């Protein structure tokens, strides 16, 4: 007989184990048995909670996206100034928890998975849409609509690009310098606006 209240705990253990196994393998080429063993349960129990390996990956992807959403929310709570809110989004994107080796490995694996899975692609599109929407909402308070859209695209590209570079390259600026480089892009647009203004 299953223990009451264990399902959420076991699902979380499987998600954490999936992130660890992906990081260890450097890809999604991991088995349910490997994940279940790391989580301290049987493969049959793991399948009972998720149904398929793909559903384990998707639940893990949702978890990683939720961690990012919470990081952004923490930075934006109580902040009303649009400039400071944009800085908060940049800061959340490069905070230490987002650059942990296992979390980065999971993100990269899911980018690859999105090429093969419609559901994974949809989840990544949700992330990209939220990032663009948050940036555009605040940028529209500082710039006209067209310029806000252009700057949001540039900021999102820099955030994602530097994130991938942190994952794949050793010769990358440290986290604070990277964050400052992305912020500089915003500052250049603000300077341009003031010059033309």
ZIJOBEL-V548652 format. One record per backbone hydrogen bond with DSSP energy under -1.0 kcal/mol. NH is the residue of the N-H (numbers start at 0). CO is the residue of the C=O. E is the energy in kcal/mol with one decimal. If there is no record, write none. Layout:
NH:CO:E, NH:CO:E
This chain:
5:2:-1.6, 9:5:-3.1, 10:6:-2.7, 11:7:-2.2, 12:8:-2.2, 13:9:-2.3, 14:10:-2.2, 15:11:-2.7, 16:12:-2.3, 17:13:-2.4, 18:14:-2.3, 19:15:-2.1, 20:16:-2.7, 21:17:-2.7, 22:18:-2.1, 23:19:-2.3, 24:20:-2.5, 25:21:-2.6, 29:27:-2.4, 34:30:-2.2, 35:31:-3.2, 36:32:-2.6, 37:33:-2.1, 38:34:-1.9, 40:35:-2.6, 45:41:-2.1, 46:42:-2.5, 47:43:-1.9, 48:44:-1.8, 49:45:-1.6, 50:46:-2.5, 55:51:-1.4, 56:52:-2.3, 57:53:-2.5, 58:54:-2.3, 59:55:-2.1, 60:56:-2.5, 61:57:-2.6, 62:58:-1.9, 63:59:-2.3, 64:60:-2.5, 65:61:-2.2, 66:62:-2.1, 67:63:-1.7, 68:64:-2.5, 69:65:-2.6, 70:66:-1.9, 71:67:-2.4, 72:68:-2.6, 73:69:-2.6, 74:70:-1.6, 75:71:-1.8, 76:72:-1.9, 78:75:-2.4, 84:80:-2.2, 85:81:-2.1, 86:82:-2.2, 87:83:-2.1, 88:84:-1.9, 89:85:-2.2, 90:86:-3.0, 91:87:-2.5, 92:88:-1.8, 93:89:-1.1, 97:94:-1.4, 103:99:-2.6, 104:100:-2.3, 105:101:-2.0, 106:102:-2.4, 107:103:-2.6, 108:104:-2.4, 109:105:-2.2, 110:106:-2.1, 111:107:-1.9, 112:108:-2.5, 113:109:-2.1, 114:111:-1.5, 115:112:-1.8, 116:112:-2.0, 120:116:-2.4, 121:117:-2.3, 122:118:-2.1, 123:119:-2.3, 124:120:-2.3, 125:121:-2.0, 126:122:-2.1, 127:123:-2.7, 128:124:-2.9, 129:125:-2.5, 130:126:-2.5, 131:127:-2.6, 132:128:-2.6, 133:129:-2.9, 134:130:-2.3, 135:131:-3.2, 136:132:-2.6, 137:133:-1.5, 138:134:-2.8, 139:135:-2.5, 141:138:-1.8, 142:138:-2.5, 147:143:-2.8, 148:144:-2.3, 149:145:-2.0, 150:146:-2.9, 151:147:-2.6, 152:148:-2.1, 153:149:-2.0, 154:150:-3.1, 155:151:-2.6, 156:152:-2.2, 157:153:-2.4, 158:154:-2.7, 159:155:-2.6, 160:156:-2.7, 161:157:-2.9, 162:158:-2.0, 163:159:-2.3, 164:160:-2.3, 165:161:-2.6, 166:162:-1.4, 167:163:-1.9, 168:164:-2.5, 171:169:-1.6, 177:173:-2.8, 178:174:-2.5, 179:175:-2.1, 180:176:-2.2, 181:177:-1.9, 182:178:-2.2, 183:179:-2.4, 184:180:-1.1, 185:181:-1.1, 186:182:-2.4, 187:183:-2.6, 188:184:-1.5, 189:185:-2.1, 190:186:-2.6, 191:187:-2.3, 192:188:-2.3, 193:189:-2.3, 194:190:-2.3, 195:191:-2.5, 196:192:-2.1
